[in-house]
């Protein structure tokens, strides 16, 4: 599966904020989820929106309330992704 540069950059930024002991596992989970989502949607390339959706899906429910703030810190507009939290 191909990843565009912006998607790879976002993944790297997310992982940089992930505690070291779980970083490798988080990367595997995020990549697998993003690729599965893209495949199910008939896409052959991962984009930023897919990475954000995979990030939300792989984040425990108890940590999701912090995600809009984290999105802002990564330069994302959380209002564009509100549908992921419904």
C-alpha positions, 0 to 999 in steps of 0.5 A: 500500500502506498502512503503519500508524503503528508500521511507519512509525515503525520504518522511520524508526528503522531508517533513522536508523541507516543511513549517509547514503550508502546511506539512500535506497537502503535505504529503497527496498529496505525499502519494496519488500520489505515491500510485496512480502511483504505483497502475496504474503501477501494483506495490504493494510497493512504492520505492524511484523512485515512491516517487521522481516522485510523488514529482515532479508531486505534486510540482507547475511548478514554483518551479520545477527549484529548485528541482535538487538542492534539490535532491542533498541536499537529496543525490539523483542524479538529472540526474537520474530523468531528464525524470521527468522534460521533 
